[in-house]
Amino acid sequence: MHTRSPAVAGAFYPSDPQDLDRELDACFTRGVAWSGPAPLALVVPHAGYVYSGPIAASGYATLAPLRGRIRRVALLGPSHRFGFRGFAIPEAEAWSTPLGVVPLDRTALGALATRPDVVASDRIHAQEHSLEVQLPFLQRVLGEFTLLPILFGQVDLSVGEALVQQLWADEATLVVVSTDLSHYHAQDHARRVDAQTVADVESLQAEAVEQSEACGSAPLAALVAAARARGLSLHAIDVRTSADTAGDPSRVVGYASLVATLDDATTAASTDATVFDLHATRFDRDQRRHLCELAHLAIAQRLGLPAPAPLGGWRADAWLREPAAAFVTLDLDGDLRGCIGTTEPHYALGDAIMRHAVAAAFHDPRFPPVTPDEFDRLDLSISVLSPRVAVPWLPRRDLERRLRVGVDGLLLESGSRRATFLPSVWEELSSPAAFVAALLRKAGIGRDEWPANLQISVYTTESWHAVDVA
């Protein structure tokens, strides 16, 4: 197996495994604690451990809850020795450190190699330290994982953002950006410059970050832009200079560790917005009965049976002409017999109920058409949906944690793949993990997939059974 040997072991960090372990222990001891959630991405410095190690350790300590859950690390950093436009990936199959060998994700690297802005070159990576110094930290906190190392050359912000979005494919992939901040200012001036860079990162000003004095400004700005697009936040947890650790205060280098997270406040606001004003209060008992009568009438007419109940002047009622998204569900002897509807208000409410009732009875591809002898045994229920609320992309485990069991309906879309579960499905799939897994399967999305282009929508329903309003 073609393996890259460490280039800066013995210089930036110890080459002896036991000495390296002791050095890592010292770095974590001098790090800063973080009380927030485990990050979705990480920004860490890349100088010698004596200078930047404690600041890097502050960032890496946040990954402890993710051990065993992260299967791939996309490691992005600047090239210090070669100038080029685009990106550089290695040709090797693995990278080694004094702590062992880390396999590279050759499938992903092979796909990247087909891009015209990507060069595959072990020569460019051979002596580069910005990525290598991160490996011992990653090995310590994550254990086993595959690596996707990419050096940034001159890259337009939009191109860099698109690459980060592509790499940030699922919750099992961690994005790590390696960058130092300002270089060789006096301590006081460096702190002012770095404070502005950190403020730009935290306020998601990717364009300003791109022009900053951070040596890894290109990958850092790309991450900021991608985080902004995903509705994430970036938080600084440790910002220091080399003078704060081991260096001369007249000529310092700035360091920072930052984490990308989905704020609970942001998510709570999105979740609260899914509680629709009409939930369980829009329709009185008579209106609910009217809608059930419409559904029964439509099915009976298609079967050539007499209308089951007089409908009076329902056609003149204005509330029936309001656009609405709805589903009609049919059960027979306790088993599902058909369920059809829309998540968008394509039809007036009365028309929608009649259309969906006929479709559920005769056009649900999972079942044969309803027969006349089944009509009187059908248990019919209606669900009228609230407007859908789009939820910013978030990792699967965070979505599962925030779904309200028995309350939220969920719609997942990825390209042409699309599926929804009404809140009534919670009766069969009572755990959020099972609910989401089954919905992914229904949409034709692999159980381990969590696409970067996944669109997530949540809604509520007002639902009732015909028997309860008869």
N, C-alpha and C positions, 0 to 999 in steps of 0.2 A: 504494500500500500504506500503510495506516494504521500509522505508526511512532511509538512513544514516544521523545521526545528525552531525553537525559540531564538530570537535574535538579540533580545535585550535582557535576558536572564543573566544575573550577575552584575547588571548595571542599574536598570530601573527597579529591579526586585531581585531577591536572592535566588541563586541557581540551585541551592541545596533544598530538597523537599522539606526537611525538618525546619531549616531556617526560614523558608518561605511560610510554612504554617505558623511559626512564631511571629513573623512579621505581620501576617494577616490578623492574628489575634490582637496584636498591638494596635493595628489600624481600627479594628472594630471597637476596641476598648476606648479609643479616642474619638469615636464617631458621635453623631447627634441622633437622638431617638426620634422616631416618627410615629405618631399615634393615629394616623389616618388609615384608610383602606390600602390594601396591596395595590401596587401600581399596574397600569396597563402598558406603560412605557417608562423608560428611565434615561436621565441625562447624567453623565458622570465624567470626571476629569481623567487625564491620562499621563500625568507626569510621573516621576519617580515616586515610589511609595513613601519615602521619607518626607516628601513635600505634599503630595495630593492624596496619599493613601487614606488618611482618616476621613477626608471629605468624600472620597469614593465609597468608603465603608458605610457612611451614613446612608447613601443611596442603596447600596446592595443589601443592607440589613432589612430594608422594606420588603425584600423578595422572599423572606423566610416562609411566609404562608403558602408560597407558590411552589415549593419544592415538591416534585412529583407531578405537578400539573403543567409546568412549562416543558414542552418537548422540543422547541426550536427557539434559538435566539438570533434575530437579525441584528447584526452588529455593524453600525455605521460610523464612519469617522473620516477625518481629512487625511490627505496624502501630504507628508512633510518633505519628501525627497524628489517626487516626480510631479511635473506639471502636465496636465492633460485635460481634455474636455469630456465630460460624461462620468462614467463609473468604471472602476477596476475591480474585478473579482479574481480570486486565486484559481490556479489549475490543480492544486493539490487535492487529495481526498480527505486529509485530516490535518489538524494542527496539534502540536504537542507543547506542553509546558512541563516544568518539574513535577507537577502533580498528576500528569498522565496525558492521554491522547483524547482529543475531542474530534469526532467525525464531522465532516462538512455535509451539508445538504446538497449533494451533487445533482439531484433532480431539479431543484430550484435554480442552482447555479447554471445548469445546462440550459434551462429555459431562458435565463437572463443573457446567456452568451449569444443568443440569436439576435439580440437587439443591436442596432447599429451604433448606439451610444455606450456600449459596454465592451471593454477590452478584458480578455482573460490573460493574466500575466502574473506568474509567481515572482518575476523580477521586481515588479512594482511593490509587491507585498513583502518581499524578503526581509528588508531591514526596517520596515515601518513599525513604529511602536504604539500608535494610537489605538489599534485594535488588540494587539498582543497583550498589553498590560491589563486588559479587562478579564482575560481568560481565567487567571487564578481566582479572582473574586467570584466569577460565575461558577467555576468548579466547586468552590467552597459552599456557596449558598444553594445551588440548584442540583448538584450531583450530575446525573446523566442528562444530556441534551445534544441536539445537533446544532451546528453553527452555520450561519449564512453571513460571511464577512464581506463588506462592500466599502471600498474607499471612494469618496466623492472628490472629483476634480472640479472644473468650472461647470456649474449646473444651473440652469434657469430654475427659479423657485417652483414654477408649475410642474416642471419635469421631476424635480426632486420630491415634491408632494405626491405626485402620481405613483412614484416608485414606493414611497413609504406606505401609501394606501394598498398597493399591490402586495407588499411583504406582510403587512399587518392583517393577515387573512383570517385569523381565528384566535380564540382565547388561549390556545396552546402555544402561540407565538408571542414572544416578548421582543419589543423593539428597544434597543439600547443605542443611544447616541453618545459618542465619545468626543468631548471637546474641553479645552481649557478656555479661559476668558481672556482678559487683556494681558499683554506681555511687556514687562520691563519698565513699568512706570514706578514712581515712588509710591509708597504704601497708601497715603491719603488720596492721591489722584486715582490710583487703581481702584480703590473702594468706590469712588464716585462713578467711574466709568462702568465698573461691573454692576453696581446697583442699578444703573440705567438699563443695561443689557438684561438683567434678571427681571426688571419691571416690564420690559418689552415682551419677554417670554411669558410672564404670568398674565399679561393682558392680551396675549395671543396676537401680537403685532409682528407677524412673520416677516413682513417687508422691512421693518426696522431691524429685526434680528439678522436678516441677511446682510445688512450693512454694518453690523457690529464688529467689535474687535475680537470676538471669539474666533479662535483658529479653526474651529469646526462650524463656522457660521452657516455653511451650505446645508449639511445634514440637520443641524439644529433648526434652521428656518423651515426646512421641509417637514420636520416633525411637528413644529408649531402649527404650520398650515394644516397638516393632516388632523391634528388634535382639534383645531378650530372647526374643521368641517364635520368632525364626529361629535361635536358638542361636549368635548372634554375640557378639563382644566389642568393647568400646570402649576405646581407649587414648589418653591424653593425650600429645601429642608436644611441645607448647609451651604453657606457661602463664606469662603475664607481666601486668604492669599498665602503664598509661600512664606511670607514673613510671620504668619500666624502659626506655622508648623516648624520650619527649620531654615528659613532663608533670610537674606539681607533685606531690610525694609526700604532701602534706597532703590532696589531693582527687583520687583516682584512679578509673579505670575498669578493671575486670578483663577480660582476654582469654584465650582458649584455642583451640587447634586440636586436634581429636580425630579419630581414624579408627575406623571400624567394620570389623572384619575377622573372618574365620573362623580361629581359632587352629589352627595345625598340630597342637598337642598334643591339642586336642579332637577334631579329625578323625582323628588317628592312633588315639586310643582307640576311636572308632567303627569305624574300619576293622579294628583288631585284633579287635574283638568279633565280626566276621563270620567269623573262623576257627573253625568249629564243631568241637567235640571229636570228632565222628564222621567228620570228613573223611578219607576213604580208609582208615578203620580199623574201621568198624562191622561190616561184613559179610565173613565169610571166603569162600573160593572156593566151598564147598558151598552156602552161603546165597545167593550170587549166582547160582549155577546153578539153584537152586530157583526163584528169582524169574523167571528167564528161562523156565523150564519152565512156570510159571504163565501167563506172557504168551503163549507159543506155544500152550498148551492152550486158552486163551480164544479165540484167533483160529481155531484148528483147529475147535473146536466150532461156532463161528458159520458156518464154511464147510462143515460136515458131514463133516470129515475125521477120521481116527482120531487119538487122542491121540498126540503125537509122542514122549513119553517117560513112563515110570512115575514117579508123584509120591510114592509111599510114604505116609508119615504126615504130610505137610506141614500138613494142617489142624489138627493138634494142637499145632503149634509155637507157643509163646507169643510169640516175636519177630515172627511174622507178624500177630499181632492188635494190635500196638502202632500207634497212629495215626501216619500219615506222609504228607508231601507228596511226590509223585513225578511223573515224566514217563516215558512210553514213546515212543521214537522208532523209526520204521521207515524204512530206506533200501532202495532197489531199484536194483541195478546202479550204485551210487555216487551216486544222486540221492535226495533226500528224498521219501518216500512217505507220511509222516504223522507227526504229533507232537502228543500231547495229554497234559495233566496238570493239576495244581493246585499253587499255591504255598502252600496251606493244608492242614493234615492233616485233611481231611474224612472219610477212610475209614481202616480198618485197612490195614496195609501190603499184605498179600496181596490183599485185596479191591481196593485202589487199583490195583495192578499189572494185575489182570485187567480192571477197568473201563477203564483208560486204554489198554490194548492193543487192546481192541475198538473204542474210540473212535478211536484213531489209524488203525486199519485200515479202518474203515467210516464214520466220521462227521467226519473232518477236512474242512471245507468246501473246502479247496484242491484236493482230489484225489478221483477216483472211488473207490468201494469196492475193496478188494483182491480179486483173483480167485483161485480155487483153483490155477491154474497158476503164480501168482506166489508162493505160500506158501513153497516150498522155497528161493526165491531172496532172501527177505527177510533183511536184516541188521538184527537187533533190538538195541537198546541201552536201558538203564535208567539213570535218574538219580534218586537219592533226595536230597531237599533238606534242608539244615540249617534251623533256625528262621530266619525273616527278621529282620534287624536294621534298624530305622528309622534313617535318617541325617538329621540336621537339614538344612533347606533350605540350599542353597549354590549359588553361581553355577555355570553349566554347565562353565566352563573348570576350576573347582576340582574338580568331580566327576570330570571326565575325567582330571585329573592324579592323582587318588587311587585310581581303579579299578585293580585288579590284573589285568593281562592274563592270560587263561587260567585265572583262579581265581574271580573274582567273577561271580555272576549278578546281574542288575539288574531291579528292578521299578519302573516309573514309573506314577503315578496322578494324574490331575487331573480331579476331578468324575467323570463317567461314562467318561472316557477312561482306558484301562488296558492295559498290555502288559508282557511280561517277555521277557528273553533268558536262556537257560541259559548257563553258562560254555562249553559246547561251541560256541556261536556265535562265540567268539573265533577258531576255526579258519578262519572265512570272513571275519571283520571284525577284523583284528588290531590296528587302531589304536583307542584309546579314542574319538576324535572320530567315526570311522565307526560304531563300536558304538552310541554314544549317538544319533547322527543317525538310524540305521536303526530304533532302538527308538522314537524319537519318531514316526517315520513310521508304524510299526506301530500305535502307540497313537492315531493320528489327530491328533497334535499337530503344528502347523506347524514346519518346520525352524528358523525363527527365533524360535519361541515358547520361553519358559522361564517357565511360569506361576507366580505368587506362591503359589498353593495346591498346587503340585506336591509330592506325597509320594514320597519316595525310599526304597527298601529294597534292601538288599544281602544276598546269601546265597551259600553254597557248595553244591556237590553232590558226592556220591560216585557216580561213573558207571562203567559198563563195558559191553562188547559181549558178546552171547551167544557169539560164536565164540571169545572169549578164555577162557571158563570152561567150555566144553563138555567 
